[in-house]
């Protein structure tokens, strides 16, 4: 099982072999120990897929058995059902079988089409955002990339490893930079002797260099940055920082005394309340533009706009579905009533993502205005 990442999502979008089966299932019952119930529900969803393959894709029973063999093997794996999270997504095509344990709850649904249905997978990706963590002290600096479940070190060639290395100090001269405390409302070093103005000036130069390197490293990113450091050192760094998405709260304490697991768990608690900051800002932007030509709430207009890279931000009810196809030559939606039809809401979401737009799959009561699909246009 792999984690849901943007590159995985884009790889699933590029699926060329059909039929493409997408299965979503809530696995919250795992918290009640109802493992057999999960197995039965998954087999019911596989039965739905069997019927669709036979009816719409002319599969014979032997073809169905071969196509779904790995899925039925998974269904019978009791250990697998005891290790679930909130939801499960399974994707099957002639050349692939992948499953994802999701951190957000899903609703049961099966799809069989020429492409994968990714609306609920996008929703999970939105609730498991990547962010950066900077472990910072006078004698250590390290950048990490993390999300809800993972953390890894980022090697940054120009990052000063410590103030000692940056200033090329010997051991004796470096001792006064062991830690930072706050006295009289301002941050100062303490060590074997009293801090001087020169010491604070050295600290500022060190932090400015780290800020420069961080901004260079993250210049293409809009991810949040959390700093793990002493409170008083963080007050210095905040005043120096030029990275737009630095969070106002730091992970307080000595990062050298925390292992990676602790760093991830404690920093995630700081990041999690901000997961919907971007969504709320985009909702406000939609409402501000709602009466203008820069927004739309009509599915046909939005499907066309998504195909032509016109959509900046898309909100959609992740439970809404409408079968049909977009006919590019005629710029209109048609219903074929056969296996060529696909979910047009999923089409709009995927096209928007491919073309660099933002996609928010939401529950109906989370939408910024009435309607199952709303868009902000680029122009």
Buried (B, 14 or more C-beta within 10 A) or exposed (E): EEBBBEEBBEEBBEBEEBBBBBBBBBBBBBEEEBBEBBBEBBEEBBEBBBBBBBEBBEBEEEEBEEBBEBBEEBBEEEEBBEEBBBBBBBBBBEEBBBBBBBBBBBEBBBBBBBBBBBBBBBBBBBBBBBBBBBBBBBBBBBBBBBBBEBBEEBEBEEBBEBBBBBBEBEEEEBBBBEBBEEEEEEBBBBBEEEBEEEBBEBBBBBBBBBBBBBEEBBEEBEBBBBBBBBEBBBBBBEEBBEBEBBBEBBBBBEBEEBEBEBBBEBBBEBBEEBBBEBBEEBBEBBEEBBEEEBBBBEBBBBBBBBBEBBBBBBBBBBBBBBBBBBEEEEEEBEEEEEBBBBBBBBBBBBBBBBBEBBBBBBEEEBBBEEBBBBBBBBE
